[in-house]
Amino acid sequence: MFSRKMIILVLIACIIGFCFTVMTLSSRHALPSSTAEQVTFSLVSPFQSFVNASIDFTKGIWRTYFLAVLAVEENRQLNRQLGQALKIQNRYEELELENQRLKKFVNFTGSLEHSYVAAQVIARDPSPWFKTIMIDKGVQHGLQKGNPVMVSEGIVGQVTEASDRYAKVLLITDRNSAVDGLVQETRVRGIVKGDSSENCFFVYALKKEDIKAGQVIVSSGLDQVFPKGLKIGSVLMVEKKHSQLFQKITVQTSVDFDKLEEVLVFRRAD
């Protein structure tokens, strides 16, 4: 008994033999002329058409496969190039924003009679009870405890601790901070106190004083820490109670501490 595999091999051999015969006949004559040739051609033609169709189908599959592989590789290369382009664009935008901030620093420091040190914010206290930041400049750069820290928008705080290369800055929003200030328009004096929140309070302003929302609060210079006339913020809300001697004034700081990246540390000129 012949096995199934042997039968399949014999059939394939027969098909190949038929195809070879037809190809031989076709090469000798444009069309079959004898009766035997015509019969052979009629029998083999379907098989030859099937083989040719199979070959064309297989070629199509392989061509599609290789094109898909090439497309996938090209897509990967394009994605890598796109990633590099986006990285360069993001870096450019960051440098442009940093350049704009530094230009503000240059314009701001040109009007002051103090030397200064530019520093970057490298850390901030995550605790909700304390408002402090760390900067990348310290004693080696001429910083010491008590140096005022600010940006072009206004006062940031003051240095409370300084090591060789780093310093800790107490923000004006911290509950332990106090800045001697005054209302720019009416010259009413008071103390700007932090509350460990987003805003500050202008305290010790007598109830008789006319203070309105929107008025600007600046440093008075009387605390011997911050130069006179630096912006602290603006009056956000005023409350007057008959039972109290002083007004309760909420101040919105001019500095957005959540977006603080660079600062200026001032040293008084000798």
Phi, psi and omega in degrees: 000136178276141177284163180296323181295321180294320179298318181296319180296319179297316179298317179297319179297320178296318180297316179297320178298317177300315181298319180296320180297316180295320179295323178294316178295321181294328182286336181272323182227146177294323178223147178294135184254318182280163180295320180296318180294320180296319179295314179299317180297320180294325181284323187274333186306315179299319179294320180294320178297320178296315179297316179297319178296320179296317179297315179297320179296317179296318177301319180297319180296313181296321179296317178296320180297312181295321177297321178294319178298315178298320179295319178297315180295319178296322178296321177296316179297318179296321178296320177296316179296321178296318178299317178296319180295318179294322178297316179295319179296317179297318178297319178298317180295321178296318179294324179294317178295319178296321178297320178295319179294319180292327176297321176297321178299315182298314179295325182288315184286342181293341183260006184244148181263050180222150169276156185216162177232125176277138182218156177256144176281122183249346179196160175217150182290121181283349183290139178285350183266345181231139180242089180224158175226162174247139178239161188267028175230149183212212184299324178300337181257011177090012181272151177207169181299134179100350178296131177287146180236135183204174173227180183296334180283336181156196185283138177259310182168208179215154180289129178250335177216145180217128173252191184299315186238000182222161178213150178255133184243127175271118181285155181291347178276352179288147183294343179268002182267146176211128180234128177287120184225177177208157176284123187300324185279315186258351180065024176285129183269157176186185179241129177270113182250142175276164180223018183056032175232194182284337184246172176240177178232138176263103188255165179068024172267121183298151184296335181285341182287140182269099179239131186238157177297139180099344179288147186270138175253128179235166178285142181271339182084356184281348179274358178062022177243305182260136176301153182289141172090005178280138184288136176254316181173199179225153182292125181262320183205144180235129177235131177237123178243139183297331184277355183242147182281327184251157176279154173255109187242121178267133183244128173270120184294148179281343180263133174270099187290338178289339182250017183285123180236318177234151179221167174244129177254122186264140173239130182294140180292139180287000000 
